[in-house]
Amino acid sequence: MKKITMFTMQSCPYCQKARKWMNEILESDVKYTKIPLTIIDEVEEPDVAAKFDYYYVPTYYIEGDKVHEGAASFEIVKKVFDDALS
């Protein structure tokens, strides 16, 4: 199981949708709840965000590798979680 790091902003409508889909995924199967997940708001933690190479939110990293940046769909968010399981 690999760690997911998500960068977000509270005011971002795409981030809000991604968080909603994440909650659906986490509620759909207990196996997803075991994935280590860190959510970083770039406004609240700018020093942490500055250490990563991205421009748009939401952005997902798995084990430090960027796997998605920008507006997402349910399928993209689910793929992030599925990839973290493998």
TITORDO-826574 format. One line per 8 residues: number of its first residue (from 1); their letters; for each residue x, y, z of N, C-alpha, C. Coordinates in steps of 0.001 Angstrom, whole numbers, plus 500000, padded with zeros to 6 digits. Layout:
% residues N
NUM> a> X Y Z X Y Z X Y Z ~ ...;
This chain:
% residues 86
1> mkkitmft> 500837 498826 500000 500000 500000 500000 500887 501244 500000 ~ 500539 502193 499140 501364 503379 498985 500637 504613 499509 ~ 501413 505585 499928 500865 506813 500504 500385 507772 499417 ~ 499186 508331 499631 498647 509367 498759 498812 510712 499459 ~ 499303 511691 498721 499349 513074 499191 498516 513894 498221 ~ 497587 514653 498763 496722 515495 497937 496958 516947 498305 ~ 497123 517787 497282 497211 519231 497488 495895 519848 497053 ~ 495401 520748 497871 494081 521310 497680 494040 522756 498150;
9> mqscpycq> 492932 523411 497861 492634 524738 498413 491153 524733 498773 ~ 490828 525289 499908 489449 525276 500379 488503 525972 499390 ~ 488964 527010 498725 488109 527778 497815 487986 527167 496421 ~ 488679 526086 496150 488702 525473 494819 487491 524551 494609 ~ 486620 524865 493636 485450 523999 493404 485844 522610 492903 ~ 486945 522497 492157 487399 521189 491680 487890 520327 492842 ~ 488512 520978 493812 488977 520263 495006 487792 519762 495821 ~ 486758 520577 495924 485564 520167 496668 484915 518942 496037;
17> karkwmne> 484857 518917 494696 484315 517743 494004 485204 516527 494251 ~ 486509 516716 494153 487442 515601 494370 487301 515057 495786 ~ 487155 515942 496773 486986 515488 498173 485692 514691 498324 ~ 484625 515145 497651 483347 514418 497696 483527 513018 497130 ~ 484204 512914 495981 484427 511605 495372 485335 510740 496241 ~ 486327 511360 496880 487195 510606 497784 486383 509999 498915 ~ 485478 510778 499478 484631 510262 500560 483784 509094 500074 ~ 483239 509192 498861 482455 508087 498297 483314 506835 498151;
25> ilesdvky> 484531 507016 497674 485442 505879 497499 485786 505257 498849 ~ 486102 506093 499821 486457 505590 501151 485291 504849 501798 ~ 484068 505300 501536 482887 504641 502104 482501 503379 501340 ~ 482977 503240 500104 482572 502115 499264 483234 500800 499654 ~ 484433 500872 500222 485160 499644 500556 486199 499965 501621 ~ 486224 499173 502665 487122 499407 503797 488594 499356 503383 ~ 488912 498644 502303 490321 498541 501884 490906 499918 501565 ~ 490082 500834 501072 490574 502174 500739 490915 502989 501981;
33> tkipltii> 490257 502711 503084 490509 503472 504312 491866 503152 504914 ~ 492485 502068 504466 493794 501677 504995 494947 502381 504286 ~ 494651 503078 503185 495681 503792 502438 496100 505029 503235 ~ 497397 505198 503480 497846 506419 504160 497543 507630 503268 ~ 496826 508599 503816 496372 509746 503046 496693 511036 503790 ~ 497399 511930 503112 497706 513249 503659 497102 514292 502740 ~ 496309 515192 503302 495700 516266 502525 496313 517577 502999 ~ 496888 518312 502060 497588 519560 502382 496895 520714 501678;
41> deveepdv> 496423 521669 502462 495852 522894 501893 497015 523845 501642 ~ 497231 524196 500382 498404 524995 500034 498362 526399 500625 ~ 497189 526892 500982 497080 528212 501611 497491 528126 503079 ~ 497087 527051 503738 497393 526877 505155 498805 526357 505398 ~ 499372 525651 504422 500709 525073 504570 501582 525406 503349 ~ 501824 526692 503098 502587 527074 501898 504020 526552 501889 ~ 504627 526396 503043 506008 525888 503099 506084 524447 502608 ~ 505086 523645 502965 505047 522254 502498 504765 522233 501004;
49> aakfdyyy> 503778 523006 500568 503396 523028 499153 504546 523480 498260 ~ 505364 524381 498742 506477 524907 497946 507527 523843 497634 ~ 507531 522755 498371 508502 521689 498154 508102 520741 497023 ~ 506889 520926 496481 506377 520047 495437 506201 520823 494138 ~ 506328 520124 493018 506253 520738 491695 504855 520535 491100 ~ 503985 521512 491302 502658 521485 490703 502165 522922 490578 ~ 501141 523116 489760 500586 524447 489565 499093 524479 489887 ~ 498365 523440 489469 496919 523391 489663 496548 522442 490790;
57> vptyyieg> 495414 522724 491413 494844 521818 492404 493487 521351 491893 ~ 493040 520187 492281 493720 519244 493154 494876 518538 492440 ~ 495896 518240 493203 497029 517468 492708 497233 516279 493626 ~ 497462 515122 493014 497691 513887 493773 499094 513373 493500 ~ 499738 512942 494570 501020 512243 494499 500839 510877 495142 ~ 501482 509874 494569 501568 508556 495202 503039 508314 495464 ~ 503382 508160 496732 504778 507931 497137 505708 508994 496539 ~ 505248 510231 496476 506094 511317 495991 506095 511531 494492;
65> dkvhegaa> 505426 510658 493741 505339 510793 492286 503995 511410 491916 ~ 504033 512515 491158 502788 513169 490764 502046 512274 489781 ~ 500765 511995 490099 499960 511129 489243 498766 511858 488637 ~ 498412 513009 489178 497332 513806 488587 497431 515245 489075 ~ 497142 516179 488150 497150 517597 488491 495997 518285 487774 ~ 495191 519035 488517 494097 519801 487930 492755 519129 488117 ~ 491743 519684 487425 490378 519170 487548 490366 517666 487320 ~ 489599 516964 488138 489559 515504 488088 488120 515038 487880;
73> sfeivkkv> 488005 513780 487545 486703 513118 487472 486682 512043 488557 ~ 485514 511456 488772 485428 510357 489728 486385 509244 489320 ~ 486433 508947 488029 487282 507857 487537 488761 508113 487819 ~ 489190 509358 487672 490591 509698 487945 490905 509526 489429 ~ 490033 510027 490276 490257 509908 491726 490269 508440 492136 ~ 489358 507651 491581 489315 506217 491898 490596 505536 491441 ~ 491099 505907 490273 492345 505317 489773 493520 505643 490714 ~ 493558 506855 491252 494602 507221 492213 494556 506247 493403;
81> fddals> 493359 506026 493926 493223 505126 495074 493544 503688 494705 ~ 493087 503248 493538 493399 501875 493107 494896 501693 492901 ~ 495563 502694 492307 497008 502600 492097 497768 502574 493426 ~ 497241 503256 494421 497888 503264 495735 497761 501913 496433 ~ 496754 501159 496078 496574 499826 496671 497589 498826 496149 ~ 498045 499017 494928 498930 498013 494309 500377 498179 494741;
